[in-house]
């Protein structure tokens, strides 16, 4: 493999921003399908794939989501074309016989260890949410990820059966640059990284 051209790096990382405000341009079903089809290829441990994505777009679904949001996130989330609930499937391991056929013991390993299953689901659904953000940027979408919400209320509203649990939210659409603040700094290499 070779390094991607600078324009691809700019779009996915270097010039990408976290958007609090979006234009009213709709995000189509086709784009949402493309988004998942791209993001699903990001690696997870033991190919466990615990993330479940709920694309909140309808008036009814947004009305259900609004009471779960922190006050500072309510208006911008209601105005976003789509909000993605990145959730984790607490019983992701039931799919391991087909997703990891090379390891016939994988399902039992998680089924018999709730703490391991919970930690694995959280870690890997977080990864998958991050892959979704990068995939969205590569498809020309902008993102506004956030964790300011009442998880218990959201789970009760959207996942009453108890199998799924919300991890974080991503507002999704075509960003309105008028809502941007100056870009925040990032930690330098020598502070964030160690090579041993």
NORMO-V575373 format. One record per run of one state. SS is the DSSP state (~ for helix, > for strand, _ for the rest). FROM is the first residue (numbers start at 0). LEN is the number of residues. If there is no record, write none. Layout:
SS & FROM & LEN
SS & FROM & LEN
This chain:
_ & 0 & 5
~ & 5 & 9
_ & 14 & 3
> & 17 & 1
_ & 18 & 3
> & 21 & 1
_ & 22 & 6
~ & 28 & 11
_ & 39 & 5
~ & 44 & 3
_ & 47 & 3
> & 50 & 6
_ & 56 & 2
~ & 58 & 8
_ & 66 & 2
> & 68 & 1
_ & 69 & 1
~ & 70 & 9
_ & 79 & 2
> & 81 & 8
_ & 89 & 2
~ & 91 & 8
_ & 99 & 6
~ & 105 & 6
_ & 111 & 2
~ & 113 & 25
_ & 138 & 3
> & 141 & 5
_ & 146 & 2
> & 148 & 1
_ & 149 & 1
~ & 150 & 8
_ & 158 & 5
> & 163 & 10
_ & 173 & 1
> & 174 & 1
_ & 175 & 1
~ & 176 & 3
_ & 179 & 9
~ & 188 & 4
_ & 192 & 4
